[in-house]
Amino acid sequence: MKRREFIKSAAIGLGGLLMPVDKSDASLWETFFQKYFREMTPEEKKKVAQRLEKEYKDKTGVQINIKTNEALPGVKFGYGLDLSRCIGCRRCVYACVTENNLSRNPQIQYITVLEFKNGEKWVNDLEESNKYYEHDTVPEPGHFYMPVQCQQCDNPPCVKVCPTKATWKEPDGIVVVDYNWCIGCRYCMAACPYGARKFNWGEPQVPPEQFNANTHYLGNRPKFKGHVEKCTFCIQRTRENPGRYPACVEICPVGARKFGNLLDPESEISMCIETKRVFRLKEELNTHPSFFYFFSL
């Protein structure tokens, strides 16, 4: 149950202000008085995960595993995208939806693939692109494609404006959201220059048979209506040891997406930054993204 639902339920009993709460209401109190994720002990995190697993099972009928593993030491994730290879097929979009349990109705997508005509102004004029292109085949002659998603900034403006501190940057470079603390004010959406944050206007709908049961508390667990969510570099995959690629990297049919540890000079992403002419989107805003674009051809 969400915090706002708890407040609504509690208001019904305001006539008996200090009345004891029976055991059936214990989960309501646990939800409302839940501490910040960063302040919890490992035991407290495990207890919260178990409570949420039960709530999700009752709500969806699906047994979901919620991990709470922390950032791996000596790791800072970085992402690269080869614009000369991207064909605009949107397979990354669909793989992300499936992996991260994104709502099918209303539709939520973390990745937006933009289409530009060759020779036109682009990059900083994202609104001039076509994000709703429909072609029988891709790539369309005379066009190129630029996927945009959360840039996992080192200086994230979305974090600065959050009034409840429900979002922050983790040691491995991933900007995360504690969905139990998000109040849906959407200040972060206004602050993000990349349009990377998504708001659930309706109750998220995922068919039970399509649920990905492998989840992380800060990642792809089921979300709520009235909350903001975002890409987390598939934290439920990349924080494994050994880690896996994000779903969008794994699915790309042309190998346009690169991912790895920026602190490892031998990683694929480090080699791309060292050998390619890379740029970062809207770099003049001093957000310092951990997401790099480049051309290899």
C-alpha positions as CSV (number, residue, x, y, z in Angstrom):
1,M,0.0,0.0,0.0
2,K,1.2,3.5,-0.8
3,R,1.9,6.1,1.8
4,R,-1.0,8.4,0.6
5,E,-3.4,5.4,0.8
6,F,-2.3,4.9,4.3
7,I,-3.0,8.5,5.2
8,K,-6.5,8.3,3.6
9,S,-7.2,5.1,5.6
10,A,-5.9,6.6,8.8
11,A,-8.1,9.7,8.4
12,I,-11.2,7.6,8.6
13,G,-10.4,6.8,12.2
14,L,-9.4,10.3,13.4
15,G,-12.3,10.2,15.8
16,G,-10.3,7.8,17.9
17,L,-7.0,9.5,17.9
18,L,-4.6,7.3,19.9
19,M,-6.6,4.1,19.6
20,P,-4.5,1.0,19.4
21,V,-4.1,-0.5,16.0
22,D,-4.9,-4.2,15.6
23,K,-2.5,-6.7,14.0
24,S,-4.3,-6.6,10.7
25,D,-3.2,-2.9,10.3
26,A,0.4,-3.6,11.1
27,S,1.5,-3.5,7.5
28,L,0.0,-0.1,7.1
29,W,2.1,1.3,9.9
30,E,5.2,-0.4,8.5
31,T,4.6,1.2,5.1
32,F,4.0,4.6,6.5
33,F,6.9,4.6,8.9
34,Q,9.3,2.9,6.5
35,K,12.8,4.5,6.8
36,Y,14.8,5.8,3.9
37,F,16.4,3.0,2.0
38,R,19.9,4.5,2.5
39,E,19.3,4.5,6.3
40,M,18.2,0.9,6.6
41,T,20.4,-1.9,7.9
42,P,20.7,-5.0,5.7
43,E,18.2,-6.8,8.0
44,E,15.7,-3.9,7.6
45,K,16.1,-3.9,3.9
46,K,15.4,-7.7,3.8
47,K,12.3,-7.3,6.0
48,V,10.9,-4.5,3.7
49,A,11.6,-6.6,0.6
50,Q,9.8,-9.6,2.1
51,R,6.8,-7.4,3.0
52,L,6.7,-6.0,-0.5
53,E,7.0,-9.4,-2.1
54,K,3.9,-10.5,-0.1
55,E,2.0,-7.3,-1.1
56,Y,2.8,-7.9,-4.8
57,K,1.9,-11.5,-4.6
58,D,-1.5,-10.6,-3.2
59,K,-2.0,-7.9,-5.8
60,T,-0.7,-9.6,-9.0
61,G,-0.7,-13.3,-8.1
62,V,3.0,-13.4,-9.1
63,Q,5.8,-14.5,-6.8
64,I,8.4,-11.7,-7.2
65,N,11.9,-11.7,-5.8
66,I,13.1,-8.3,-4.7
67,K,16.9,-7.9,-4.3
68,T,18.5,-5.2,-2.2
69,N,22.2,-5.8,-3.1
70,E,24.3,-2.7,-3.0
71,A,26.8,-1.2,-5.5
72,L,29.8,-3.4,-6.3
73,P,33.1,-1.9,-5.1
74,G,35.4,-0.3,-7.7
75,V,32.6,0.0,-10.2
76,K,31.2,3.1,-11.9
77,F,28.9,2.3,-14.8
78,G,29.2,4.1,-18.2
79,Y,27.2,3.7,-21.4
80,G,28.1,4.3,-25.0
81,L,26.0,4.5,-28.1
82,D,27.3,4.3,-31.7
83,L,25.1,6.6,-33.8
84,S,26.6,5.4,-37.0
85,R,25.3,1.9,-36.3
86,C,21.8,2.5,-34.8
87,I,19.1,1.6,-37.3
88,G,16.1,2.9,-35.3
89,C,14.5,-0.6,-34.9
90,R,13.3,0.2,-31.4
91,R,14.2,-3.3,-30.2
92,C,15.9,-1.7,-27.2
93,V,12.7,0.0,-26.3
94,Y,10.7,-3.2,-26.2
95,A,13.4,-5.2,-24.4
96,C,13.5,-2.4,-21.7
97,V,9.7,-2.6,-21.3
98,T,9.8,-6.4,-20.8
99,E,12.8,-6.5,-18.5
100,N,11.7,-3.6,-16.3
101,N,8.1,-4.5,-15.9
102,L,7.0,-1.2,-17.5
103,S,3.3,-0.5,-17.7
104,R,1.6,-1.6,-20.9
105,N,-1.5,0.5,-20.3
106,P,-1.0,3.4,-19.7
107,Q,2.2,2.9,-21.7
108,I,5.5,3.7,-20.1
109,Q,8.8,3.6,-22.0
110,Y,12.3,4.6,-20.7
111,I,13.9,4.8,-24.1
112,T,12.9,7.3,-26.8
113,V,14.4,6.8,-30.3
114,L,14.5,10.0,-32.2
115,E,14.7,10.2,-36.0
116,F,16.5,13.1,-37.8
117,K,17.0,13.9,-41.4
118,N,20.6,14.0,-42.6
119,G,22.0,17.5,-42.6
120,E,19.4,19.0,-40.2
121,K,20.1,20.6,-36.9
122,W,20.0,18.1,-34.1
123,V,21.4,17.0,-30.7
124,N,20.4,20.1,-28.8
125,D,17.2,20.5,-30.8
126,L,15.5,17.3,-29.7
127,E,12.1,18.8,-30.1
128,E,12.8,19.1,-33.8
129,S,13.1,15.3,-34.2
130,N,10.5,12.7,-35.1
131,K,9.8,10.3,-32.2
132,Y,6.7,8.8,-33.7
133,Y,8.1,7.6,-37.0
134,E,6.4,4.6,-38.7
135,H,8.3,2.9,-41.6
136,D,7.9,-0.5,-43.2
137,T,11.6,-0.9,-43.0
138,V,14.4,0.9,-41.0
139,P,16.6,2.7,-41.3
140,E,14.8,5.1,-43.6
141,P,17.1,6.4,-46.4
142,G,18.3,9.9,-45.7
143,H,17.8,9.6,-41.9
144,F,19.7,8.7,-38.8
145,Y,18.5,7.7,-35.3
146,M,19.4,8.8,-31.8
147,P,18.0,6.9,-28.8
148,V,17.7,9.0,-25.6
149,Q,17.2,7.7,-22.1
150,C,18.4,8.6,-18.6
151,Q,22.0,9.9,-18.9
152,Q,22.9,8.9,-15.2
153,C,24.4,12.3,-14.6
154,D,27.2,12.9,-12.2
155,N,25.6,16.3,-11.4
156,P,21.9,15.3,-11.7
157,P,19.5,18.2,-11.5
158,C,16.6,15.8,-10.8
159,V,18.2,14.9,-7.5
160,K,18.6,18.5,-6.3
161,V,15.0,19.4,-6.7
162,C,13.4,16.3,-5.0
163,P,11.6,17.6,-1.9
164,T,11.5,14.2,-0.1
165,K,15.0,13.1,-1.1
166,A,13.4,10.1,-2.8
167,T,16.1,10.1,-5.5
168,W,19.8,10.0,-5.3
169,K,23.0,8.9,-7.1
170,E,24.5,5.6,-6.0
171,P,28.3,4.9,-5.8
172,D,28.2,2.9,-9.0
173,G,26.9,6.0,-10.9
174,I,23.2,4.9,-11.1
175,V,20.6,7.6,-10.2
176,V,17.8,5.7,-8.4
177,V,14.4,6.4,-7.0
178,D,12.9,5.0,-3.8
179,Y,9.3,4.6,-5.1
180,N,7.9,4.3,-1.6
181,W,9.1,7.8,-0.8
182,C,8.2,9.4,-4.1
183,I,5.2,11.8,-3.7
184,G,4.7,12.3,-7.5
185,C,5.3,16.1,-7.4
186,R,7.2,15.8,-10.8
187,Y,9.8,18.4,-9.9
188,C,12.4,15.9,-11.1
189,M,10.7,15.7,-14.5
190,A,10.8,19.5,-14.9
191,A,14.4,19.6,-13.9
192,C,15.6,16.8,-16.2
193,P,16.8,18.2,-19.6
194,Y,16.6,14.8,-21.2
195,G,13.0,13.9,-20.7
196,A,14.2,10.7,-19.0
197,R,11.7,10.6,-16.1
198,K,8.2,9.0,-16.6
199,F,5.1,9.6,-14.6
200,N,2.4,6.9,-14.0
201,W,-0.8,8.8,-14.6
202,G,-2.8,5.6,-14.2
203,E,-2.4,2.3,-12.3
204,P,0.4,0.5,-14.1
205,Q,-0.8,-2.6,-16.0
206,V,1.5,-5.6,-16.7
207,P,-0.1,-9.0,-17.6
208,P,0.8,-11.5,-14.9
209,E,2.3,-13.9,-17.4
210,Q,4.7,-11.2,-18.6
211,F,6.1,-10.2,-15.2
212,N,9.8,-10.4,-14.8
213,A,10.1,-11.8,-11.3
214,N,13.8,-11.0,-11.0
215,T,13.7,-7.5,-9.5
216,H,15.5,-5.0,-7.4
217,Y,14.0,-2.6,-4.8
218,L,15.6,0.4,-6.6
219,G,14.8,-0.9,-10.0
220,N,12.2,-2.9,-11.8
221,R,9.8,-3.9,-9.0
222,P,6.1,-3.1,-9.7
223,K,5.3,0.6,-9.5
224,F,2.4,2.7,-8.3
225,K,0.0,5.2,-9.8
226,G,1.1,8.7,-9.2
227,H,4.8,8.0,-9.0
228,V,7.8,8.9,-11.2
229,E,10.1,6.2,-12.5
230,K,13.2,6.0,-14.7
231,C,16.0,3.9,-16.3
232,T,18.4,2.4,-13.8
233,F,20.8,0.6,-16.2
234,C,18.9,-2.5,-15.3
235,I,20.2,-2.5,-11.8
236,Q,18.8,-6.0,-11.2
237,R,21.1,-7.3,-13.9
238,T,24.2,-5.1,-13.7
239,R,24.7,-5.4,-10.0
240,E,25.0,-9.2,-10.2
241,N,28.5,-10.6,-9.7
242,P,29.4,-11.4,-12.5
243,G,27.1,-8.7,-13.9
244,R,25.0,-8.8,-17.0
245,Y,24.5,-6.2,-19.7
246,P,21.4,-4.0,-19.5
247,A,18.6,-5.5,-21.6
248,C,18.9,-2.8,-24.3
249,V,22.6,-3.5,-24.8
250,E,22.0,-7.3,-25.0
251,I,19.1,-7.0,-27.5
252,C,20.7,-4.5,-30.0
253,P,21.0,-6.4,-33.3
254,V,23.8,-4.2,-34.7
255,G,26.0,-3.8,-31.6
256,A,25.4,0.0,-31.3
257,R,25.3,0.0,-27.5
258,K,28.3,-0.3,-25.2
259,F,28.4,-0.7,-21.5
260,G,30.9,-1.2,-18.8
261,N,33.0,0.0,-15.9
262,L,34.5,3.5,-16.3
263,L,37.0,2.8,-13.6
264,D,38.4,-0.2,-15.6
265,P,40.7,1.1,-18.4
266,E,40.4,-2.2,-20.2
267,S,36.5,-2.2,-20.3
268,E,34.7,-1.7,-23.6
269,I,33.2,1.6,-22.6
270,S,36.6,2.9,-21.5
271,M,38.2,1.9,-24.8
272,C,35.4,3.6,-26.7
273,I,36.0,6.9,-24.8
274,E,39.7,6.6,-25.4
275,T,39.6,5.8,-29.1
276,K,36.4,7.5,-30.4
277,R,35.3,11.0,-30.9
278,V,32.7,11.0,-28.2
279,F,30.3,13.7,-27.0
280,R,27.7,14.0,-24.2
281,L,24.2,15.3,-24.7
282,K,23.6,18.9,-23.6
283,E,27.1,19.0,-22.0
284,E,26.9,22.7,-21.7
285,L,24.5,22.3,-18.8
286,N,27.2,20.8,-16.6
287,T,25.1,17.7,-15.8
288,H,28.2,15.5,-16.6
289,P,26.4,12.5,-18.1
290,S,27.8,9.0,-17.8
291,F,26.2,8.3,-21.2
292,F,28.4,8.9,-24.3
293,Y,27.5,9.1,-28.0
294,F,30.0,8.6,-30.8
295,F,30.4,7.8,-34.5
296,S,32.6,4.8,-35.6
297,L,32.2,5.1,-39.3
